[in-house]
Amino acid sequence: MLAEQAQALAHCALAGIAHEPAARLAEELCAIAPTGLSRVFFTDNGSGAIEVAVKMAVQAWRQLGAPKKTRFVALDGAFHGDTIGAASLGGIEIFRRPFAGVLFECAHAPFPEHDGYARAFDAIARIVREGASEIAAVVVEPIVQGASGMRVYDEAYLRELRGLCDRHDVFLVVDEVFTGYGRTGPMWACEHAGIAPDLMCVGKVFASIVPMAATLTTERVFDAFRGSKDRALYYGHTFCGYPLGAALAREVLAIYRDEDVLGQVARKSLAIRRAFDRIATLPGVARVRSIGMIGAADLETSGSYLGDAGWRVYDEARARGAYLRPLGDTVYVCPPLTIDDADLEALLSIVEESIRAVSRVT
């Protein structure tokens, strides 16, 4: 497929020029996106998709007559990428500290812990209510925070957050770079809450082995950029929407349809849940959780992102033939959605054995 596309049109900058692969990809994305997301802006990676959303939100409000709406709200523990704008939204201090004074201001609300959902929502509601005239958008990873430890929150929080943003006319941005494309079960994690955002960022699986990403948005946001040339969104890289990436992204969508990837997730997620239910009974395990193709276990240690308990499990797993990348004291799996059943069972067995081995010596 890549060779075929390279022979037809290897490269064309998507800047004042249209080409068929990007146009067809945009059409196919909008057809499966949450209701109301009807416009697509292509970029080259997940961080870039977030940067686009940040710039789009600020400029759209300015051109909609609300120039003071330039601030953002995100959650403690959030990770939205490594570029300056994306890192500004992040809520993991170790990633922010080296760039203090350079990152832009972002209000961080408490993460809705499993036993503190109401308090967390009250906190973000107060931030949005009191600052609505200056807040451009609330940005969240829907349902699962990845880098902070695969933390899962209640779908009701996301549903109420959508209502909160509607009441105060604040954009809701969902970062589906990690959670999208079936990682949590449905195609989009925001489907768990039955909501549609104002802007949605996608990447990672989006174009498989080549760098490409996209930011989807609504007609309201798109219309804010209509008019004279100075209202345009002046953002774009050499490879934004390039033909090879667009062709491969379309092939990924075809594979999802032809191989019923979401159906595979529904079946394989049961094996992950069963395995982590067993892991929950092991000594040294504080809490487990699973959703879709994600399973995670918190070990009874400091809970720090720099904790070493997970790395002891990593060593045990390496010795058994599996590579795990812990998040401090959190051990997790998020295997390919199309992983072979036997390989999945082997991986889960190694995780269980490795945690058991570490718990015997601590």
N, C-alpha and C positions, 0 to 999 in steps of 0.2 A: 504494500500500500504506500509506504514512504517512497519507494523507488518510482512507483507510478506517478505520485504527486510531484516528485522532483523532476521528472521528465516533462510534465505539463507546465508547472510553474514552481520553481524552487524557492524563490523569495520575492516578496513585494511588500514594502513598508505600508502599513494600513494607515496612511496619513493623506487624506484627500483622494485616496484611491480605494476602490472596492474590489474584492475578488470573491469568487464563488465559494471556496471552502469556508471562509470566515462568515459569509452571509448565511450559508446553510447551517453552520454550527450554531450561530446565534438563534436561528429559527428553531432548531431542535432543542436548544437549552430552554428557551422561553416556553416551549410546549410542555416541558416537564417541571418547570420551576413552580414555586408557590404562587398562588393566585396574585395577579397584579404586577408581577415582575416581567416586564415586556421589553426591556431595553438592555443591551449588553455592551460593556466596555472591556476590551481584551488587554491583558498585560502579560508579564512574563513569569511571575511567581506569586506565591501566596502573600508575601509581604507587600509586593507591588499592588495586589488587589486591595489590600487594606489601605495603602497610601492613596489609591484612587478614591476609595470610599470617603476617606477623611477630606481630601481636597474637594470632592464632589459635594459633600454635605455643606462645607463652609461656603463654597462659591454659590451653590444653589440658594442657600438662605439669603446671601447678599443680594442676589438677583431676584429673589422673591420679596424683597423689601424688608428683610430682617437682618441688617448687617452686624448687629451685636451678637448674633448666635454663632459663636466661634469656639465654644468650650465643649469638652467631651466628658462622658462618664463611662467608666468601665468597672469591672469587678476585681477585688483583691484576688491575687493568684492568676490573673489573666495572662495569656501569652498570645500575641497577635503578629509576631514577626520580629525581625532584627533590624530593619531600616529605622531611621530616626522617628518618623511618624508612627509606625507600628509599635516600636519600642516605647514610645510615649504613652501609649494606651496600656502597655503591659503592667501587671501588678505583682511581678516576682522581683523582689528587691535586688537579688544578685545580678539580674540582667540589666537593671536600671542604674545601679550605683556607679559604674564607671563613667556614665554619661550625664551625671547630675549637672544641671546648669545648661545643658544643651537640649534635652528633651522638653517638649512643650507641656504645659500644665494639664493634668487630667485628674478629675475627681474620682477616687476609687471607693466603691461601696462594698460592704461586707459580702463575702460569698455566702449564698444560702445553704448553710450546712444542713445535714439531714435532720438535726434536732433544733434548728434555729431559723426556719424558713420565714416565719412571721416577722421576727425582729429584723431580718435582713431586708425583707421587702419594705418594711416601714422606713428603714434607713435610706434606701434608694429613692423611695417615694418622696421623702423630705428633700433630698438633694435636687430632684427634678422639679418638684413643686416650687421650691424657693428660687431656683436658678433658671426657670424655663425660658425667660426672655434672653438668656445668654447661652443656653445649651443647644448645640447643633445636633448632637446625636448621643444615644446610648449604644455602646458597642459590647456585644457579648459573644462568647462561644456558646452555642445553644446546647443545653442539657449536659454536656461534658466539657470540663476544663482539662485539656490534655497535659501540657507540660508541668502543671502544678501538682500532678499526681493522679490523673484520670479521675478527678472528682466529679461525681454525678449529682445533679440537683433536680428537684421536682419539676415536672412539666407545668404545674400550676403557676410557678414563679414566672416562667417565660410568658405564659398566657396573660398573667396580670401585668407584666411589664409592657406587653403590647398595648394593653388598655391604658396604662399610665402614660405612655408616649403619645397615644392618640389624644388623650384629654389635654395634654399640655403642648401639643403640636411640636413634638421633638421626633426626629428621625430615629428609627430603630435599625441598627446595623447588626446582622448576624454573620459571624465568621465561621463559615462551613468548610474552611480549607481542610481541616482534619476530620470533622464530623460528617461531612457530606459524602455523597455517592455510596450510601448504604452502610457506612461504618457503624452506626448505632441501630441499624435495622431498616427503617424506611430510607428512601433516597436522600431526604434531608432531615436532619435532626429536629428542625423546627416543626416538622410534621407531628412529632409527639404531642406538641401543644396545640396543634391545629391553627397555627398563626402564619402570617406572611409578613416579612419585614419590608422596610423601605429600600434597603440595600442589602445585598447578599454577596459574600466573597467566596469564591471557590478556587481550588488549586489541587496540588498533590496528584491524586488519581486522575484528575481531569484530563490530562493529556499523556498519561502513562510515563514513558521514558524520556520525554522532552520537556523543557521548561515552558509552561504556559499557564495562564490563570485568567479569571474573569471576575468582573464586578457587575452584578445584575441590579437593575433599579426599575422604578415605576415611571409612568408617564408624567406624573407630577414633577418628579425630579428632572426628567429629561426635558420637559417643557421650559424649565427655568433657564436652559442654555440656548433657547431659540432666539433669533434676532440678529443683531449686528455681530461682526467678527470678534469684538472685544468681549462678548459673552461666551465664547467657546471655552471648552475645557482644554487648556493647553498642557496636555500631558501625553507622553507617548515615548516608547523606546523603539529601537531598531526592529526588535522582534515581537512587538505587540501585534497579535493577530496574524502572525506569519503563516503562509499556506501550509507548510509541513506540519506545524503544530496543530492547526485547525483540522487538517485531514486526519491526524492521529486522534484528536479529541473526538471527532465524529465516529471513528472506528471504535473507540472505547464505549461510546453510547450504544453502538450496534452490538457489541459483545454483551453489554448489560441486558439488552433485549433478547438476543438470540440464545444466550446461555442462562437466562433467568438468574442473574447474579443475586438479586434481592431474595429470591426463593432459596438460594444456597445459604445466604446469611441467616435466614429464619431457621433453617435446619441446623447449621453448624453452631449457631449461638447457644443452642441447648447444651451442646457438649462443653462449651466454655463455662456456662452457668453451673453445670453439674460439677465440673472440676474445681471451681472456686468455692462451691459449697463445701466440698471435701477439705479444701485448703483452710477454710475458716475454722476447722476443728483442730488444726495443728497447733502445738505449743509455739508461742512467740508471735502469733498472728492476731492483730488487734481487730481488724475489720476487713471485709472483702466486699466487692461489688462487681457486677457485670451488666453490660448492656450491649446488645448486638455482638459485634466481633471484638469487644473490649472486655478484658477481665483484669482486675487489680486487687492486690493484697497489701495492706499497710502492716508493717512489722512493728512489734512493740518496742520501739526505741525512741529516739528523740523526735521523730517526725520531721526532721530537717531535710531541706533539699540537698544539703551536703552530707547527710548521714551516710554511714558506710555499710549498714546492714544489707542493703540491696546489692551492694557490690560483692559481698561475701556470697550471696546467692548467685550472682553473676559468675563468680569463679567456679562454683559447684556445677552450674549449668554448662559452662564451657567444657568442663571435664567430661560431661555427659553428651556433648555434641550439639548443644543449642546455644545460640547467642541471645542473651537477654540484655536489654538496656534499661537498668533501673532508674527511677526518679528518686534519688536519695534513698529513703527507707520504704519506698513503694516499689513493689515488683509487679510488673504487668505484662500482658500480651495484647497485641493487636495485629494478628497475622493477616496475610493477604486474604481477601474475601473469597478467593477461589482456591484456597489451600486444599490439598488432597486430604480426605478424611483420615487416612492412616497417618499422614504427617501431622495433622492437628492433634490426634490422640497422642502421638509420640512427644510432641512439644508440651502438651499439658501434663503428661506424666513426668517429664523432666523438670518442669516447674515445681510440681508437687514434691518430687524426690529431693530437689535442691533446697527448698525451704525446710523440709524435714531434716536434712543433713545439717543445715546451719542452726536450726533450733536445738539440736542435740549438743552443740558445743558452746552455746551462749547461755 
